[in-house]
Protein backbone atom coordinates (compact mmCIF):
# COMPACT_ATOMS: atom_id res chain seq x y z
CA UNK A 1 0.00 0.00 0.00
CA UNK A 2 1.48 3.35 -0.99
CA UNK A 3 2.09 5.96 1.69
CA UNK A 4 2.90 8.63 -0.89
CA UNK A 5 4.33 8.81 -4.42
CA UNK A 6 7.64 7.23 -3.35
CA UNK A 7 7.16 5.06 -0.24
CA UNK A 8 5.10 2.05 0.74
CA UNK A 9 4.03 0.48 4.04
CA UNK A 10 6.57 -2.30 3.41
CA UNK A 11 9.31 0.37 3.44
CA UNK A 12 8.26 1.34 6.98
CA UNK A 13 8.34 -2.29 8.10
CA UNK A 14 11.83 -2.64 6.67
CA UNK A 15 13.03 0.65 8.20
CA UNK A 16 11.87 -0.37 11.68
CA UNK A 17 12.82 -4.05 11.24
CA UNK A 18 9.23 -4.84 12.18
CA UNK A 19 7.70 -8.28 12.33
CA UNK A 20 4.89 -8.45 9.78
CA UNK A 21 1.50 -10.14 9.84
CA UNK A 22 0.26 -10.97 6.35
CA UNK A 23 -3.51 -10.57 5.89
CA UNK A 24 -5.22 -12.36 3.01
CA UNK A 25 -8.80 -11.86 1.87
CA UNK A 26 -9.85 -14.96 -0.05
CA UNK A 27 -11.17 -13.54 -3.34
CA UNK A 28 -10.50 -14.70 -6.88
CA UNK A 29 -6.77 -14.13 -7.46
CA UNK A 30 -5.89 -13.98 -3.77
CA UNK A 31 -3.55 -16.98 -3.89
CA UNK A 32 -1.33 -15.24 -6.44
CA UNK A 33 -1.58 -11.89 -4.66
CA UNK A 34 -0.70 -13.41 -1.28
CA UNK A 35 2.19 -15.50 -2.60
CA UNK A 36 3.66 -12.50 -4.46
CA UNK A 37 3.37 -10.40 -1.30
CA UNK A 38 5.06 -13.12 0.74
CA UNK A 39 7.85 -13.33 -1.86
CA UNK A 40 8.46 -9.57 -1.60
CA UNK A 41 8.54 -9.77 2.21
CA UNK A 42 11.02 -12.65 1.98
CA UNK A 43 13.23 -10.88 -0.56
CA UNK A 44 13.42 -7.90 1.79
CA UNK A 45 14.29 -10.33 4.61
CA UNK A 46 11.36 -9.16 6.73
CA UNK A 47 10.21 -11.42 9.55
CA UNK A 48 6.65 -12.65 9.07
CA UNK A 49 4.83 -13.71 12.24
CA UNK A 50 2.04 -15.48 10.38
CA UNK A 51 -1.08 -14.98 8.33
CA UNK A 52 -4.62 -13.87 9.05
CA UNK A 53 -7.34 -15.00 6.65
CA UNK A 54 -10.10 -12.45 6.30
CA UNK A 55 -13.58 -12.98 4.87
CA UNK A 56 -15.39 -16.03 3.58
CA UNK A 57 -13.35 -19.15 4.29
CA UNK A 58 -11.96 -21.19 1.42
CA UNK A 59 -10.13 -24.18 2.86
CA UNK A 60 -8.35 -25.12 -0.38
CA UNK A 61 -7.05 -21.59 -0.98
CA UNK A 62 -5.90 -21.41 2.64
CA UNK A 63 -4.19 -24.80 2.32
CA UNK A 64 -2.34 -23.74 -0.83
CA UNK A 65 -1.19 -20.44 0.69
CA UNK A 66 -0.05 -22.07 3.94
CA UNK A 67 1.74 -24.84 2.03
CA UNK A 68 3.70 -22.46 -0.18
CA UNK A 69 4.53 -19.89 2.50
CA UNK A 70 5.01 -22.28 5.44
CA UNK A 71 3.40 -19.57 7.58
CA UNK A 72 1.30 -20.23 10.64
CA UNK A 73 -2.37 -19.26 10.45
CA UNK A 74 -2.82 -16.85 13.36
CA UNK A 75 -6.51 -16.13 12.87
CA UNK A 76 -9.52 -16.44 10.59
CA UNK A 77 -11.88 -13.47 10.59
CA UNK A 78 -15.38 -13.94 9.19
CA UNK A 79 -17.24 -11.17 7.38
CA UNK A 80 -19.41 -9.19 9.79
CA UNK A 81 -22.31 -6.84 9.15
CA UNK A 82 -21.06 -4.59 11.94
CA UNK A 83 -18.06 -4.49 14.19
CA UNK A 84 -18.51 -4.03 17.93
CA UNK A 85 -16.53 -4.42 21.14
CA UNK A 86 -17.57 -8.06 21.66
CA UNK A 87 -16.43 -9.10 18.19
CA UNK A 88 -13.07 -7.34 18.61
CA UNK A 89 -12.64 -8.95 22.04
CA UNK A 90 -13.44 -12.40 20.60
CA UNK A 91 -10.88 -12.14 17.80
CA UNK A 92 -8.26 -10.56 20.07
CA UNK A 93 -8.56 -13.56 22.40
CA UNK A 94 -8.15 -16.01 19.53
CA UNK A 95 -5.14 -14.08 18.20
CA UNK A 96 -3.57 -13.89 21.67
CA UNK A 97 -3.91 -17.66 22.06
CA UNK A 98 -2.25 -18.36 18.69
CA UNK A 99 0.44 -15.69 19.04
CA UNK A 100 2.90 -17.72 21.12
CA UNK A 101 1.77 -21.22 20.18
C-alpha positions as CSV (number, residue, x, y, z in Angstrom):
1,X,0.0,0.0,0.0
2,X,1.5,3.4,-1.0
3,X,2.1,6.0,1.7
4,X,2.9,8.6,-0.9
5,X,4.3,8.8,-4.4
6,X,7.6,7.2,-3.3
7,X,7.2,5.1,-0.2
8,X,5.1,2.1,0.7
9,X,4.0,0.5,4.0
10,X,6.6,-2.3,3.4
11,X,9.3,0.4,3.4
12,X,8.3,1.3,7.0
13,X,8.3,-2.3,8.1
14,X,11.8,-2.6,6.7
15,X,13.0,0.7,8.2
16,X,11.9,-0.4,11.7
17,X,12.8,-4.0,11.2
18,X,9.2,-4.8,12.2
19,X,7.7,-8.3,12.3
20,X,4.9,-8.4,9.8
21,X,1.5,-10.1,9.8
22,X,0.3,-11.0,6.4
23,X,-3.5,-10.6,5.9
24,X,-5.2,-12.4,3.0
25,X,-8.8,-11.9,1.9
26,X,-9.8,-15.0,-0.1
27,X,-11.2,-13.5,-3.3
28,X,-10.5,-14.7,-6.9
29,X,-6.8,-14.1,-7.5
30,X,-5.9,-14.0,-3.8
31,X,-3.6,-17.0,-3.9
32,X,-1.3,-15.2,-6.4
33,X,-1.6,-11.9,-4.7
34,X,-0.7,-13.4,-1.3
35,X,2.2,-15.5,-2.6
36,X,3.7,-12.5,-4.5
37,X,3.4,-10.4,-1.3
38,X,5.1,-13.1,0.7
39,X,7.9,-13.3,-1.9
40,X,8.5,-9.6,-1.6
41,X,8.5,-9.8,2.2
42,X,11.0,-12.6,2.0
43,X,13.2,-10.9,-0.6
44,X,13.4,-7.9,1.8
45,X,14.3,-10.3,4.6
46,X,11.4,-9.2,6.7
47,X,10.2,-11.4,9.6
48,X,6.7,-12.6,9.1
49,X,4.8,-13.7,12.2
50,X,2.0,-15.5,10.4
51,X,-1.1,-15.0,8.3
52,X,-4.6,-13.9,9.1
53,X,-7.3,-15.0,6.6
54,X,-10.1,-12.4,6.3
55,X,-13.6,-13.0,4.9
56,X,-15.4,-16.0,3.6
57,X,-13.4,-19.1,4.3
58,X,-12.0,-21.2,1.4
59,X,-10.1,-24.2,2.9
60,X,-8.4,-25.1,-0.4
61,X,-7.1,-21.6,-1.0
62,X,-5.9,-21.4,2.6
63,X,-4.2,-24.8,2.3
64,X,-2.3,-23.7,-0.8
65,X,-1.2,-20.4,0.7
66,X,-0.1,-22.1,3.9
67,X,1.7,-24.8,2.0
68,X,3.7,-22.5,-0.2
69,X,4.5,-19.9,2.5
70,X,5.0,-22.3,5.4
71,X,3.4,-19.6,7.6
72,X,1.3,-20.2,10.6
73,X,-2.4,-19.3,10.5
74,X,-2.8,-16.8,13.4
75,X,-6.5,-16.1,12.9
76,X,-9.5,-16.4,10.6
77,X,-11.9,-13.5,10.6
78,X,-15.4,-13.9,9.2
79,X,-17.2,-11.2,7.4
80,X,-19.4,-9.2,9.8
81,X,-22.3,-6.8,9.2
82,X,-21.1,-4.6,11.9
83,X,-18.1,-4.5,14.2
84,X,-18.5,-4.0,17.9
85,X,-16.5,-4.4,21.1
86,X,-17.6,-8.1,21.7
87,X,-16.4,-9.1,18.2
88,X,-13.1,-7.3,18.6
89,X,-12.6,-9.0,22.0
90,X,-13.4,-12.4,20.6
91,X,-10.9,-12.1,17.8
92,X,-8.3,-10.6,20.1
93,X,-8.6,-13.6,22.4
94,X,-8.1,-16.0,19.5
95,X,-5.1,-14.1,18.2
96,X,-3.6,-13.9,21.7
97,X,-3.9,-17.7,22.1
98,X,-2.3,-18.4,18.7
99,X,0.4,-15.7,19.0
100,X,2.9,-17.7,21.1
101,X,1.8,-21.2,20.2
